[in-house]
Amino acid sequence: MSATPLERLSRQIAFIVEVDQLKNIFRQTVNTVSGRAENDAEHSWGLCLLVMTLAEHANVPHLDVLRALKMVIIHDLVEIDAGDTFAYDTKNMADQHARECLAADRIFGLLPPGQSAEFRALWDEFDARQTPEAKFAAAVDRFHPMLLNCSTEGAAWKKHGITSDRVLARNAHIAEGSADLWAYAQAMVARAVHEGHLSA
């Protein structure tokens, strides 16, 4: 028996209330003005702006911007259960995918079946980085923290003793989604090293 419109709406609202917790998941990067830790909801908002503003720099013409937007707005929802894994924390990265898959099952499972499957498929698509939209979404996901670090005199990089070779190695796949963004990112890193905000 299919759900009534009210039952469907109730599940959707429950999902929306649940994912409001994203505002309480704090990252290592800091906001450019206040210097406080950025939360995942702010990061997701920033990614949406990057996708909308920089889509013309994707490696493919005619990027499906709406699809890329859907991916960046939901891909961090799993961190409500799995937590935010710092980009350079190799220990916690070991089981990150397994933790995030369990979280995806639970969180997207709150939605009505068809919508649940759609959101999970978008999350899996982002994670696989095979489609042009996923590659571009993943590129801006990596570019955003680099931009924030460069705009805050390397705050998170300095805090954790991160060096430029690690930054470049970790973020090299930006090039898969946008050669332009990767060239810009490399120039940002070189400038951060020159200015003393990132160790060589």
N, C-alpha and C positions, 0 to 999 in steps of 0.2 A: 504494500500500500504506500503510495507516494505521500510525502509530507504536505500539509496544508500550507498556504502562503504565510500564515501566522507562525507556524512551526519553523518554516524556512527562515523567516525574518528573525525569529528568536535566536536561532543558531548563528546567524550572521552578526547579530548584535553581541552575542556572547563572545564571538571571535574578536570583534572590535574592542570590547572591554578588556579582554585578556591581553591583546597585543599592546595596549596602552602601557604595559610594563616596560616596553622598549625604552621609554623615557628614563628608566632607572638603571639601564645598563651603561656603565661608563667605560670609556675607551682611554687609551694612553695619550692620544692627541688632545691638544687643548684648543679652546676657542681663541680666536685672534685678538679679541678686545679684553675679555675678562681674565683670560689665562686659566680658567677652570677647565676641568676635564670635559670633553665633548661627550654627549650621550649618543646612543645608537639612533634615536629618532632624529637628532640633529644631523648625524652623518647621512642617514637615508634622505633627508630633505636636501642636503648638499649634493648628493649624488643625482637626485632628480634634476636639480638646476644644471649640473654639469652635462647630463645627457641632453637636456633641452637646448642648452646654449652651444654645446660643442659637437653636436651630431654631424655637422658638415665635415668634421675632421676624422670621421670613421674611415676605415680602409676601404669600405664598400660604399658605392653610391646608393641612394634610396634606402637607407637604414629604416627599419620599422621602429620608429622612435617610441611609439606606445608600448610595444613589446619590451623594449629595453627599459622603459620606465617601470613597467610592472615588475620586472626582475629586480631592479635596484630598490624598489620600495618594500619588497617582501623578503629579500635574501637574508637579511640579518634578524628576522623575526625569531629564528631558531635560537638566537643567543639568549632569549628569555629563559630557556631551560639549560642550554649548553654553556652559557657564559661567553664573554668576549675573550678570544685567544689572541694575545699580543703577537703581532706579525713576526717577531724575532724570537719567540719562546718555543724553541724546538722540542722541549720536553712535553708541553701541553699540546703541541701539534700532532703528536703521535696518535692520539685517539680522537682528535677533533672531528673528523668526518663521521665516525661512529656515533659520537655524542650528538652531533647535529642532525643526523638521520633520524635518531629516536625523537628528537625535539620536533623535527618536521612532521613526523607521523602524528604526534600528539596535537601540535598547534594547528596544522592545516586540517586535521581530523575533526576539529570543532565545527568546521563549515559544513553546509549541506553537501552530499556526495559529489555532485558534478563540479561544484566550485572547489571543493576540497582537492579533487583530482587535478583541476586546472592549476591551482596555486602550487601544488606539489610538483607538477610537471615543469612549471616555470622555475621553481627553485632548483630542480634537477638540471634543467637546461643551463642555468647560470653556472652551476657547479661544474658541469662538464666542459664548458667553454668551447663548444664546437660550432655553434651558429654565429653569424656575424653580429647579431644582437647581443648574444652572451659574451662574445669576445670584447665588444665595446663596453658593455656594462661592467665587465671585470676590469677593463682598462681604467675606467673612471673610478672604480672602487679602490684601485691601487694608487691612482694619481691623487685622489683627494687628501689622504693623510700626508703624502709628500708635500703637497701645496700648503697644508696647515703647518707642517714642521718648518718649511721655509719661511712662512709668514710669522712664526713665533720664535725665530732665532734658534731653531733646532731643539725646541723644548723637550719633546719625547726622546729624540735621538740622544741628546746629552744625558738625560736622566738614566738611560739604559746603556750608555756607552756604545752606541751603534756607530759603525764606521761606513764610509761611503761605498766600499766594495760590497758590503752586505745589503745596503739600500739598493744598489744597482742590480745585484743578483736577485733579490727578492721581487723586484718590480719589473724585470725585463719583459715579462709577458704583456705589458702595456702595448708593446709594439704589435702584438697580434690583433689588437682592436683598433689601434691608431698609431701609425708611424709618426704623425705630427706630434701627438701627445708625448710619445716616448722621446723624441728629439728635445722637446721642451723640458721634460722631466730630467733628462741628462744634463741639460744646461743649468737647471735649477740646482742640481746636486753639485755641479762644478762651482757654481757661485756660492753655495753654502759652505763648501770646503774653503774657498778663497776668503770668505768673510769670517771664518773661524767658528761657524755654527754646526759644523759636522767634521768629524775627524777623518782624515784621509785613510 
